Amino acid sequence: MRPHVGLAGAFTFRNRAAGKPLWRVVSYVACQAGETPLCLAMADCFDSAMTGVRTSRLQLHAIDVEEGERIVARRPGPTDVWADDFPFEGDVGAVAGLLRVTAERGDQRPFGFYRITSLADGKAVGGIGFKGQPDDGCVEIGYGLAPSARGHGYAAEAVVALLAIAADRGVSRVIADTTLDNIASQRTLIRAGFRLVGTDGEFHHYEALLDIGHRPV
């Protein structure tokens, strides 16, 4: 039986405050047997453009071109607060690719790159995002954390938040790859509700099927 990411597994409701639509979600992730399910209580997932999502410990913010250029140049602006080891190579490469696509095809949000910020100290600690626009209800994701932020479960928490964004936009299937030796990333995906669907000589291939059929209007 395929595990589903139950984004409405407990309850989902919408309300309005200050004239803006708000979503408050409790997500229960059904993981593979033997794994500990991740229960993520998300706070206000806000604004119709989906430029930001807040979880219990993290904030995901969809970057614009100006912020992307600062990340690629590794030069923070006056309002940027970064961990000492952010951005790392994975962030720079992902954002550089996003900037190229944006120049060719326009703004990719909400299917772009999200800066991950720790709410504990307000510092950017990594990035997560979509590797392109959805195709026939399917989209691929990638993610990474600065070394100083690893080992706290942040990656799985950020992945589940990104799945909430995908589900809200009607995506039914999310895929991700890891190299064969990246055990930490494999555990992150399993904990976030993905399952292994294939392996080749270089990568493990994972998918998460989103339960989007029972969200209230």
QUIURCOR-V775036 format. One line per field, one symbol per residue. psi: psi as a letter, one per 40 degrees, with the letter a starting at -180 (. if undefined). burial: b if it has 24 or more other ideal C-beta (glycine too) atoms within 12 Angstrom, else e. A space follows every 50 residues. Layout:
# QUIURCOR-V775036
psi->???
burial->???
This chain:
# QUIURCOR-V775036
psi->hhiihgefdcihiiahhfeihihhihhhhhiiheihihhhhiahhiidef eihhadeihhhhiaddddddddefhiidehhiidfhiadddddddddddd ddddeaheiefahhhhhhedeeiheaiiaifiiihfeiiiiiiiiideei eeedddddddddddddddeehehhiiiiidegdddddddddeeiiheiha edihhiihhhgeefhi.
burial->eebbbbbbbeebeeeeeeeeebbbbbbbbbbbeeeebbbbebbbbbbeeb bbbbbbbbbbbbbbbebbbbbbeeeeeeebebbeebbbebbbebbbbbbe bbeeeeebbbbbbbbbbbeeeebbbbbbbbbebbeeebbbbbbbbbeebe eebbbbbbbbbbbbbbbbbebbbbbbbbeeeeeebbbbbbbbbbbbeeee eeebebbbbbbbeeeee
